[in-house]
Structures are given as C-alpha cells and as structure tokens.
Amino acid sequence: MISRIRQTWDNHPLPLILVMAAVCRLVAAIFARGWGMFDDHFLVIESAQSWVDHAQANQWLPSGLANH
C-alpha cells in the first residue's frame, strides 16, 4: 500500500494531492457540528449603513456621532 502511494506520488503528484484534500474536506464536512457563522458579513454592512444613517446599530457608535 505504501509503495503504491509512493509510486503514485512520483508519477502523478497533483491527482494524489487533490484526492487527499478531497478526503480531508469530506471528513471535515461529515463531522462538522453546523454552519458556524454564515451570516457574519451582514454585521459589517449593518454597521456601515447605520454610520451613514447616523443611527445607533447595536450601540456601537460613539454618542457624538449618532446625533448628527
């Protein structure tokens, strides 16, 4: 088995790397506990838009900037 992997590595390293990466990704996807933070990018948009609107989104702006 090890000799076949070494032979494949010597002859075709890219397909071997891709297969190894796919197996790792598949194992990670199977054992993942959830999506994680899939909507984090909206936090950046909310903060920027509230700054433009001079509003307090989640109380993150200093009080002087929110009253303009």
N, C-alpha and C positions, 0 to 999 in steps of 0.2 A: 504494500500500500504506500509506504513512504517513498519507495523507489519510483513508483508511478507518478506521485506528486512531484518529485524532483525532476523527472523526465518531462512532465508537462510544463513545469516552471522553466526549464531550459529551452523547450521548443515553442511554447505558447504562453508567455507570462501574462499578457493582457486578459485573455479569457479566464485564466485562473484567478486573477485578482478580482475581476468582475463577479465571478461565481462566489468567491469568498465574501465579497462585500454584500452580495445579494442574500447570502445565507445569514450574515450578521444582521442585516436590516430586517429580514423576515423574523428572526428570533426576537429582535427588539420590538417589532410590531406585535408579535403574539403575546409577549409578556408585559406590554405597556399597560399601565393602570388607567389610562384615559387620555383625553386630548391635551391636557396641560392648560396653557393659557393661550387659546387660539384666538382670542379677541383683544390681545394686548395692543394691537396697532390702533384701536379706536381710542385708547387713552390719550395718545399723542394728538389725535385730531380734535378730541373734545377740549383739551387744554388750550390748543392754539385757537380754536374757534371762540372759546369763552374769553380769551385775551382780546381778540378782535371785537367782540361784542361788549367788552368792558363789563363782563358778568363774572360772578364767582362760581366756578365749577369746582365742587368738592373743597371749597375754601382754600385753594392753593395760591391765589393771587394775594399780594400784599394789599392791605386795605386802601392805601392811597391810589393804587392803580385801578381798583374796581369802581371808584366813584367818579371817574371822568366821563 
